[in-house]
Amino acid sequence: MNKTLFLIIISFIGIVAQAQKKKNYFKNGDVLIESNFHFSSSKQYVDDSSLVESKQNISIFFPKVGFFISNKFLFGLSLNYSRFSKQDEPNTPEEKKNELFTGIYGRYYFLEAHSRFNIYSDLSWGITSSRITDNIGNVLKTSGFRGDISLGTHYFISDKIAVNFTLSNLLNYTNYSPIGEKRADFKTEQFDVNINNFNNFFDTATFGLTFKL
């Protein structure tokens, strides 16, 4: 299932549900606690000999807490820890990247549907730091700033608990430099737009649980 098809399906479900009687799950003063996660592992041969094998692992842990200022808007704090590793076997050391993001975010529920189904968009901004180790043991530490826009959905299995699904980084801006270096001399800026990226749909998606207090 590509991203366009998924968006069409959830939009159709929401539009149909709009014709039914709604139930507002959120109100001013409510608190949400979320915890999303993602893990993927892949293996492929890097040449035709079928002897050199490349393994990649990606894991993401993404907790959030938010406070509603109305039944559609909330603001909160977010944390994102991700780890990427790659190893070309049999004799190549592992390459690793660990990244930590801490920041603030705002959320808008632009489609509130019946049948416990809600669609939202998040805008976040914060500080990011990473530690990168290459396959010969060199270590690079960086720090900087990151902002992104993501799209997600909630499905409430009870009045207090929901299953959520988030498409990460539809739009992303990153500005970073090596730690200990003058930022102006070594600054790297990157801007990504993934709205029309139909491949590897689930590589950036995270699943999790939401609790309403």
C-alpha positions as CSV (number, residue, x, y, z in Angstrom):
1,M,0.0,0.0,0.0
2,N,1.6,3.3,-1.0
3,K,1.2,6.6,0.8
4,T,-1.3,8.1,-1.6
5,L,-3.7,5.1,-1.3
6,F,-3.4,5.2,2.5
7,L,-4.3,8.9,2.6
8,I,-7.3,8.3,0.3
9,I,-8.6,5.5,2.4
10,I,-8.4,7.3,5.7
11,S,-9.9,10.5,4.2
12,F,-12.8,8.5,2.7
13,I,-13.4,6.8,6.1
14,G,-13.4,10.2,7.8
15,I,-15.7,11.8,5.3
16,V,-18.2,9.0,5.5
17,A,-18.1,9.1,9.2
18,Q,-18.8,12.8,9.3
19,A,-22.3,12.0,8.2
20,Q,-22.8,10.0,11.4
21,K,-23.3,11.3,14.9
22,K,-19.9,12.5,16.3
23,K,-18.4,12.0,19.7
24,N,-15.8,14.5,20.9
25,Y,-13.1,12.6,22.6
26,F,-11.1,15.7,23.5
27,K,-11.7,18.9,25.4
28,N,-9.8,21.8,26.9
29,G,-7.6,20.6,29.7
30,D,-7.2,17.0,28.6
31,V,-3.7,15.5,28.7
32,L,-2.4,13.0,26.2
33,I,0.5,10.6,26.7
34,E,1.8,8.8,23.6
35,S,4.5,6.3,22.9
36,N,5.3,5.3,19.3
37,F,7.8,2.8,18.1
38,H,9.3,1.4,14.9
39,F,11.7,-1.4,14.2
40,S,12.9,-2.8,10.8
41,S,15.6,-5.2,9.8
42,S,16.8,-6.0,6.3
43,K,19.4,-8.2,4.6
44,Q,20.7,-8.2,1.1
45,Y,23.7,-9.4,-0.9
46,V,26.0,-6.6,-2.0
47,D,27.5,-8.4,-5.0
48,D,26.7,-11.4,-7.3
49,S,28.8,-13.8,-5.4
50,S,26.2,-14.2,-2.7
51,L,29.0,-14.2,-0.2
52,V,29.1,-10.6,1.0
53,E,25.9,-9.9,2.9
54,S,24.7,-6.4,4.1
55,K,22.5,-6.2,7.2
56,Q,20.6,-3.0,8.3
57,N,18.6,-2.4,11.5
58,I,16.5,0.7,12.3
59,S,14.8,1.3,15.7
60,I,12.8,4.4,16.8
61,F,11.3,5.2,20.2
62,F,9.1,8.3,20.2
63,P,7.3,9.3,23.4
64,K,5.2,12.5,23.7
65,V,3.0,14.4,26.2
66,G,0.5,17.1,25.2
67,F,-2.0,19.4,26.8
68,F,-5.2,20.4,25.0
69,I,-6.1,24.1,24.8
70,S,-9.3,23.3,22.9
71,N,-10.9,20.2,21.4
72,K,-8.8,20.5,18.3
73,F,-5.4,22.0,19.4
74,L,-2.8,20.8,21.8
75,F,0.8,21.7,22.7
76,G,3.4,19.5,24.3
77,L,6.9,18.0,24.6
78,S,8.4,15.3,22.5
79,L,11.4,13.0,22.6
80,N,12.8,10.9,19.8
81,Y,15.5,8.3,20.1
82,S,16.6,6.5,16.9
83,R,19.3,4.0,16.1
84,F,20.6,2.8,12.7
85,S,23.2,0.1,12.2
86,K,24.7,-1.5,9.1
87,Q,27.2,-4.3,8.7
88,D,28.7,-5.9,5.6
89,E,29.6,-9.4,6.6
90,P,31.6,-11.4,7.2
91,N,34.5,-9.3,8.2
92,T,33.4,-5.6,8.1
93,P,32.9,-3.8,11.5
94,E,29.4,-2.4,12.1
95,E,28.5,1.2,11.2
96,K,26.2,2.9,13.7
97,K,24.3,6.1,14.2
98,N,22.4,7.1,17.4
99,E,20.3,10.2,17.4
100,L,18.4,12.0,20.2
101,F,15.8,14.7,19.6
102,T,14.1,16.8,22.3
103,G,11.6,19.5,21.5
104,I,8.1,21.0,21.5
105,Y,5.2,20.3,19.2
106,G,1.8,21.5,18.3
107,R,-1.0,19.4,17.0
108,Y,-4.2,20.1,15.1
109,Y,-7.0,17.6,14.7
110,F,-8.4,18.7,11.3
111,L,-10.8,15.8,10.9
112,E,-12.7,14.5,13.9
113,A,-14.9,11.5,12.8
114,H,-17.4,9.2,14.5
115,S,-16.5,5.5,15.0
116,R,-13.5,6.6,17.2
117,F,-11.4,7.8,14.3
118,N,-9.4,11.0,14.2
119,I,-6.8,12.5,11.8
120,Y,-4.2,15.0,12.9
121,S,-1.1,16.9,11.9
122,D,2.0,17.7,14.1
123,L,4.5,20.5,13.8
124,S,7.6,20.1,15.9
125,W,10.8,22.0,16.5
126,G,13.8,21.1,18.8
127,I,17.4,20.2,19.5
128,T,19.0,17.1,17.9
129,S,22.3,15.4,18.7
130,S,23.9,12.4,17.1
131,R,26.9,10.0,17.4
132,I,28.1,8.4,14.2
133,T,30.6,5.6,14.2
134,D,32.0,4.4,10.8
135,N,33.2,1.0,9.9
136,I,36.8,1.8,10.9
137,G,36.0,3.1,14.3
138,N,36.0,6.9,13.7
139,V,33.4,8.7,15.8
140,L,31.6,12.0,14.8
141,K,29.4,13.8,17.2
142,T,27.0,16.5,16.0
143,S,24.4,18.9,17.4
144,G,21.8,21.2,15.8
145,F,18.2,21.9,15.3
146,R,15.4,20.0,13.5
147,G,11.8,20.8,12.6
148,D,9.3,18.6,10.8
149,I,5.6,18.2,9.9
150,S,4.0,14.8,10.3
151,L,0.5,13.3,9.7
152,G,-1.2,10.7,12.0
153,T,-4.4,9.0,13.0
154,H,-6.0,7.8,16.2
155,Y,-8.4,4.9,16.6
156,F,-10.0,4.8,20.1
157,I,-10.5,1.3,21.5
158,S,-12.0,2.8,24.6
159,D,-12.7,6.4,25.9
160,K,-9.2,6.6,27.3
161,I,-7.0,4.5,25.1
162,A,-6.3,4.8,21.3
163,V,-4.0,3.0,18.8
164,N,-2.1,5.6,16.8
165,F,-0.2,5.5,13.5
166,T,2.1,8.3,12.4
167,L,3.7,9.1,9.1
168,S,7.0,10.7,10.1
169,N,8.7,13.7,8.4
170,L,6.4,14.6,5.6
171,L,8.4,17.8,5.7
172,N,11.7,18.0,7.5
173,Y,14.4,20.7,8.0
174,T,17.7,19.9,9.8
175,N,20.6,22.2,10.7
176,Y,23.6,20.7,12.4
177,S,27.4,20.8,12.8
178,P,30.1,18.7,14.5
179,I,30.5,19.3,18.2
180,G,33.5,21.4,19.1
181,E,33.7,23.1,15.7
182,K,32.6,26.6,14.7
183,R,29.0,26.3,13.5
184,A,29.4,28.8,10.7
185,D,32.4,26.9,9.2
186,F,31.0,23.4,9.3
187,K,27.2,23.9,9.3
188,T,25.1,21.4,7.2
189,E,21.5,22.3,6.2
190,Q,19.0,19.8,4.8
191,F,15.4,20.1,3.7
192,D,13.3,17.1,2.7
193,V,9.8,16.9,1.2
194,N,8.4,13.3,1.4
195,I,4.8,14.0,0.3
196,N,5.3,12.4,-3.1
197,N,7.6,9.6,-2.0
198,F,5.6,6.5,-2.6
199,N,8.4,4.0,-2.0
200,N,9.3,2.4,1.4
201,F,6.1,3.6,2.9
202,F,6.4,1.8,6.2
203,D,10.1,2.7,6.7
204,T,9.2,6.1,8.2
205,A,5.9,5.1,9.9
206,T,5.6,4.5,13.7
207,F,2.9,2.7,15.6
208,G,2.0,3.1,19.2
209,L,-0.6,3.7,22.0
210,T,-2.2,7.0,23.2
211,F,-3.6,7.5,26.7
212,K,-6.0,10.3,27.6
213,L,-5.8,11.5,31.2
